[in-house]
Amino acid sequence: MHKDFNFSLVPEVILDRHPEYVELYKKAWDIASDHVHDTPGLPVEHHMDEGFAPDRNWIWDTCFMVHYCKYSPGFFPGIQSLDNFYLPLHDKVKSSCLIQHPDNPPLFAWVEYDYYRFTGDASRIHRNLVEKRYLQRHYDFVENGKLGDRCPSSFLMNTLQKNECGYFWSGIASGMDNTPRGNDTYTNLYWVDALAQQALSALYIARMAALIGENYIESE
């Protein structure tokens, strides 16, 4: 357990008929607290670490951690951890951790919108859509990526590429390495995952734009 963590920082669960479930719940938060790290050299040093390796960051894992951390945003820096991708990928800010797969599923807009809906904290929306345009820039990053591209902040090359009919991808980068599609990039197989995730990004970019009255973004 993290030295500064205690269970008053998370929602209390009361389940008298199954106290073992409450113990499981507490154990999950206990484990999560051990992944609150301060890593020198990261753009946002106080962040959530997904536990793979101390010098690597994963987009997909971090996005899902935000959904967990939102229940205790004062202690768990879930949403702030997304900046450790935005800044290196789109502002070329140096980072002490490499991004494992720059083409991990692009779930940022969905996660940012859900965080706002859950917490009521709209402070990131204007920055992400108007000031820095991180969400639109990441959408374009996925749309325009080429097989073999390497970002300065990434560990592995890009495997996601689009043509006039759809998207090609690889199993590991997509997070779907346990599907029959396998771990390699298939040059004759289109991935509906990428198509759906880009549509999801566009949907939530538009919804957030409407929230802050920047309606022109919806039609971009």
Secondary structure, DSSP 4 states (H G I P E B T S, - for coil): --TT--GGGS-----TT-HHHHHHHHHHHHHHHTTEEE-TTSSSSEEE--SS-TTEE-HHHHHHHHHHHTTSTTT--HHHHTHHHHHHHHH----SSEES-TTS---HHHHHHHHHHHH---HHHHIIIIIS-HHHHHHHHHHH--TT---TTBSS----EEETTEEE--HHHHT-TTSTT-SSPPTT---HHHHHHHHHHHHHHHHHHHHTT-GGGGG-
